[in-house]
């Protein structure tokens, strides 16, 4: 008798029919959860675990002046964003940079804070995670257009490209300056090109 010819089981036989249909199946295995199904392949999880790097390229003369500007830029903003943990400023041949192993949102926060203080000077935020690299212009504390990183990399120090491509790691740089550790007086002094103290690290 084929499956098509088999009569439907009577209500009393439903349990027996179910047992027949599931014969040989192991019910001891832990059932899959929604999270298990969504994470199959691990692509999303792997993407999140990839290292990130942000580089804010500026024309500011020194890393101390940039650190001071970022410190004052945070104070000037009214939206409550703070200097992301792990941010440091460093000197390069084409202007100081602010860098850090930052997530995308934190990277944009850092760029917004820096450009708030550097009102008349445009800056570029480079950000990379895995195969994805972006470049975004900022001016006056506001996000501008996204541009091709290749277009603007030629205008900045080679160190920026080396950092973004992993040829130079962040931990290979000197200590740099953490803008969040500065007092307001230090920030003003460093922007004016005065003072040394703990900021003379780059």
C-alpha positions in Angstrom: 0.0 0.0 0.0 1.4 3.4 -1.0 1.5 6.4 1.3 -1.3 7.9 -0.8 -3.5 4.8 -0.3 -2.9 4.6 3.4 -6.0 5.8 5.3 -5.8 8.7 7.7 -5.3 7.5 11.2 -8.2 7.6 13.5 -8.0 10.1 16.4 -7.2 7.3 18.8 -4.3 6.2 16.6 -2.6 9.7 16.3 -0.1 9.0 19.1 0.8 5.7 17.4 1.1 7.3 14.0 3.4 10.0 15.5 5.6 7.3 17.1 5.8 5.6 13.7 6.8 8.7 11.9 9.5 9.6 14.4 10.9 6.1 14.7 14.7 6.3 14.5 14.9 10.0 15.2 17.0 11.0 18.2 15.1 13.3 20.6 18.1 13.5 22.9 19.8 16.2 21.0 19.5 19.7 22.3 17.0 21.5 20.1 18.2 24.5 18.0 17.3 28.0 19.3 16.6 31.0 17.1 20.1 32.3 18.0 21.6 29.1 16.8 19.9 29.4 13.4 20.7 33.1 13.0 24.4 32.5 13.9 24.9 29.6 11.5 28.0 30.4 9.3 29.3 32.8 11.9 29.6 35.6 9.4 28.1 38.3 11.5 29.9 37.3 14.6 33.3 37.1 12.7 32.7 40.6 11.3 32.1 42.0 14.7 35.3 40.5 16.0 37.5 41.9 13.4 39.9 44.6 14.6 39.0 48.2 13.9 41.0 51.3 13.5 40.1 55.0 13.2 42.5 57.7 12.0 41.5 61.4 12.1 43.8 63.2 9.8 44.3 67.0 10.4 46.6 69.8 9.4 47.3 70.8 13.0 51.0 71.4 13.5 51.5 69.2 16.6 50.0 66.3 18.5 49.9 68.4 21.6 47.9 71.1 19.9 45.5 68.5 18.5 45.1 66.9 21.9 44.2 70.3 23.3 41.8 71.0 20.6 40.0 67.7 21.1 39.8 68.4 24.8 38.2 71.8 24.2 36.0 70.4 21.4 34.4 68.0 23.8 33.6 70.9 26.2 32.1 72.9 23.4 29.7 70.3 22.2 26.1 70.2 23.7 25.1 66.7 22.6 27.0 64.9 25.4 29.4 62.8 23.2 32.7 62.2 24.9 36.2 61.5 23.8 36.3 57.7 23.0 38.4 55.6 25.3 41.7 54.6 23.6 42.0 57.8 21.5 45.6 59.2 21.2 47.2 62.0 19.2 50.5 61.6 17.3 52.7 63.7 15.0 53.1 63.0 11.3 54.8 64.9 8.5 51.6 66.3 7.1 49.8 67.2 10.4 48.8 65.6 13.7 46.5 62.6 13.7 44.1 61.2 16.3 43.9 57.4 16.3 42.4 54.5 18.2 41.0 51.0 17.9 37.5 52.4 17.8 34.1 51.1 16.7 32.5 53.0 13.9 30.2 55.1 16.1 33.1 56.1 18.4 35.3 57.0 15.4 32.6 59.4 14.2 32.3 60.8 17.7 36.0 61.5 17.8 36.0 63.2 14.4 33.0 65.3 15.4 34.7 66.5 18.6 37.9 67.3 16.8 36.3 69.3 14.1 34.2 71.2 16.6 37.4 72.9 17.9 39.0 73.2 14.4 36.1 75.2 13.0 37.8 76.5 9.9 39.9 73.5 9.2 38.4 70.5 7.5 39.5 67.0 8.6 39.1 63.5 7.3 38.1 60.5 9.3 39.5 57.2 8.0 37.9 54.0 9.5 38.6 50.4 8.7 37.3 47.0 9.8 38.3 43.9 7.8 37.8 44.6 4.1 35.7 47.7 4.7 37.5 51.1 4.6 35.7 54.5 4.6 36.8 58.1 4.5 34.5 60.9 5.7 35.0 64.7 5.7 34.1 66.7 8.8 34.0 70.5 9.2 32.8 72.7 12.1 31.7 69.7 14.1 29.4 68.4 11.3 29.7 65.3 9.2 30.2 65.9 5.5 30.5 63.7 2.5 31.9 60.2 2.3 34.7 60.0 -0.2 37.0 57.3 -1.6 39.9 56.7 0.7 42.2 56.4 -2.3 41.5 60.0 -3.2 42.6 61.5 0.0 45.3 59.0 1.2 47.7 60.6 -1.2 47.4 63.9 0.7 48.4 62.6 4.1 51.5 61.1 5.7 52.3 57.5 4.7 51.8 56.5 8.3 48.0 56.9 7.9 47.9 54.3 5.1 50.3 52.0 7.0 48.0 52.1 10.0 44.9 51.5 7.9 46.5 48.6 6.0 48.0 47.0 9.1 51.6 47.6 8.0 52.1 49.5 11.2 50.2 48.5 14.3 48.9 51.0 16.9 51.1 49.4 19.6 54.2 50.2 17.4 53.6 53.9 17.9 54.9 55.8 20.8 52.5 56.4 23.8 50.9 59.5 22.2 48.7 61.8 24.1 45.3 61.0 25.6 43.2 64.2 25.1 40.7 63.1 27.9 43.5 63.4 30.5 44.1 67.1 29.9 42.9 69.9 32.1 41.3 72.9 30.4 44.3 75.1 31.3 46.7 72.5 29.7 44.5 72.3 26.5 44.6 76.1 26.1 48.3 76.2 26.8 49.1 73.5 24.3 47.0 75.0 21.6 49.0 78.3 22.1 52.2 76.3 21.7 53.2 76.6 25.3 54.0 74.2 28.0 55.6 70.7 27.9 54.9 68.5 30.9 53.2 65.2 30.3 52.1 66.1 26.8 55.6 66.0 25.4 55.4 62.3 24.5 55.2 62.1 20.7 
